[in-house]
Amino acid sequence: MNENDSTNTSRTDWDKLRSLADEQIDTSDIPELSDEFFANAKLRLPKGKVPVLLAIDEEVAEWFRNQGGDFRLNLNDALRQYADSHR
C-alpha cells in the first residue's frame, strides 16, 4: 500500500450521477452477465473480525498512526498481505 491509496479522491461527479435515472446512465461498456455466469457464481461473504489484544513496539504503532486513516485497518491490511504472501 502506498500513500496515494488512501489520499486519492474520486473525480466522479457523484451529485450528477445521483440525479440521473437508471435509464440515463450509459452502461454500454459493461457486458451483460450471462446465465452461465450466474450458474457458476459462488457467494463469498467476508469473514468477521476477531478482537485481539496485541502489544507492538511504540515506533511501529507510531509509524502506522502517521500513515493517515484508521491505523488499525492499515495494520490489519499489512498483516493480511504478510499472511497471504506466506501461504
DRENDO-1510 file (C-alpha; in Angstrom, 1 decimal, always signed):
<recs>
REC; n; res; u; v; w
REC; 1; MET; +0.0; +0.0; +0.0 .
REC; 2; ASN; +1.4; +3.4; -0.8 .
REC; 3; GLU; +0.4; +6.8; +0.5 .
REC; 4; ASN; -1.7; +7.6; -2.6 .
REC; 5; ASP; -4.1; +4.6; -1.9 .
REC; 6; SER; -5.9; +6.4; +0.9 .
REC; 7; THR; -5.5; +10.0; -0.2 .
REC; 8; ASN; -6.8; +9.9; -3.8 .
REC; 9; THR; -10.2; +11.3; -4.2 .
REC; 10; SER; -12.7; +10.3; -6.9 .
REC; 11; ARG; -13.1; +12.6; -9.9 .
REC; 12; THR; -16.6; +11.3; -10.4 .
REC; 13; ASP; -19.4; +13.9; -10.2 .
REC; 14; TRP; -21.5; +11.9; -7.6 .
REC; 15; ASP; -24.2; +14.6; -7.4 .
REC; 16; LYS; -24.7; +14.5; -11.1 .
REC; 17; LEU; -24.8; +10.7; -11.1 .
REC; 18; ARG; -27.3; +10.6; -8.3 .
REC; 19; SER; -29.6; +12.9; -10.2 .
REC; 20; LEU; -29.7; +10.6; -13.3 .
REC; 21; ALA; -32.5; +8.0; -13.7 .
REC; 22; ASP; -31.2; +4.4; -14.3 .
REC; 23; GLU; -32.1; +4.6; -18.0 .
REC; 24; GLN; -29.9; +7.7; -18.4 .
REC; 25; ILE; -26.7; +6.0; -17.2 .
REC; 26; ASP; -24.5; +4.7; -20.1 .
REC; 27; THR; -23.6; +1.1; -19.3 .
REC; 28; SER; -22.7; +0.2; -22.9 .
REC; 29; ASP; -19.1; -0.6; -21.9 .
REC; 30; ILE; -20.3; -3.2; -19.3 .
REC; 31; PRO; -21.2; -6.6; -20.8 .
REC; 32; GLU; -24.4; -8.3; -19.8 .
REC; 33; LEU; -23.9; -11.2; -17.3 .
REC; 34; SER; -25.0; -14.5; -18.9 .
REC; 35; ASP; -26.9; -17.3; -17.3 .
REC; 36; GLU; -23.7; -19.3; -17.4 .
REC; 37; PHE; -22.0; -16.6; -15.2 .
REC; 38; PHE; -24.8; -17.0; -12.6 .
REC; 39; ALA; -24.8; -20.8; -12.9 .
REC; 40; ASN; -21.0; -20.8; -12.0 .
REC; 41; ALA; -21.2; -17.9; -9.5 .
REC; 42; LYS; -20.3; -18.6; -5.8 .
REC; 43; LEU; -21.4; -16.4; -3.0 .
REC; 44; ARG; -18.4; -15.2; -0.9 .
REC; 45; LEU; -19.1; -13.4; +2.3 .
REC; 46; PRO; -16.3; -11.7; +4.2 .
REC; 47; LYS; -15.2; -13.3; +7.4 .
REC; 48; GLY; -15.8; -11.4; +10.6 .
REC; 49; LYS; -13.1; -9.7; +12.7 .
REC; 50; VAL; -11.6; -11.2; +15.8 .
REC; 51; PRO; -10.7; -8.8; +18.5 .
REC; 52; VAL; -7.0; -9.2; +19.5 .
REC; 53; LEU; -5.0; -7.5; +22.3 .
REC; 54; LEU; -1.6; -7.0; +20.8 .
REC; 55; ALA; +1.5; -5.3; +22.2 .
REC; 56; ILE; +3.7; -3.9; +19.5 .
REC; 57; ASP; +6.8; -1.6; +19.5 .
REC; 58; GLU; +6.0; +2.0; +20.1 .
REC; 59; GLU; +7.8; +3.0; +16.9 .
REC; 60; VAL; +5.8; +0.6; +14.9 .
REC; 61; ALA; +2.5; +1.9; +16.3 .
REC; 62; GLU; +3.6; +5.5; +15.7 .
REC; 63; TRP; +4.5; +4.7; +12.1 .
REC; 64; PHE; +1.1; +3.2; +11.4 .
REC; 65; ARG; -0.7; +6.1; +13.1 .
REC; 66; ASN; +1.3; +8.6; +10.9 .
REC; 67; GLN; +0.1; +6.9; +7.7 .
REC; 68; GLY; -3.3; +8.5; +7.9 .
REC; 69; GLY; -6.7; +6.9; +8.1 .
REC; 70; ASP; -7.5; +4.3; +10.7 .
REC; 71; PHE; -4.2; +2.8; +11.8 .
REC; 72; ARG; -5.9; -0.4; +12.9 .
REC; 73; LEU; -7.2; -1.0; +9.4 .
REC; 74; ASN; -3.7; -0.2; +8.0 .
REC; 75; LEU; -2.2; -2.7; +10.4 .
REC; 76; ASN; -4.7; -5.3; +9.5 .
REC; 77; ASP; -4.0; -4.8; +5.8 .
REC; 78; ALA; -0.3; -5.1; +6.4 .
REC; 79; LEU; -0.8; -8.3; +8.4 .
REC; 80; ARG; -3.1; -9.7; +5.7 .
REC; 81; GLN; -0.5; -9.0; +3.0 .
REC; 82; TYR; +2.1; -10.7; +5.0 .
REC; 83; ALA; -0.1; -13.7; +5.7 .
REC; 84; ASP; -1.1; -14.0; +2.0 .
REC; 85; SER; +2.5; -13.9; +0.9 .
REC; 86; HIS; +3.4; -16.7; +3.2 .
REC; 87; ARG; +0.7; -19.2; +2.4 .
</recs>
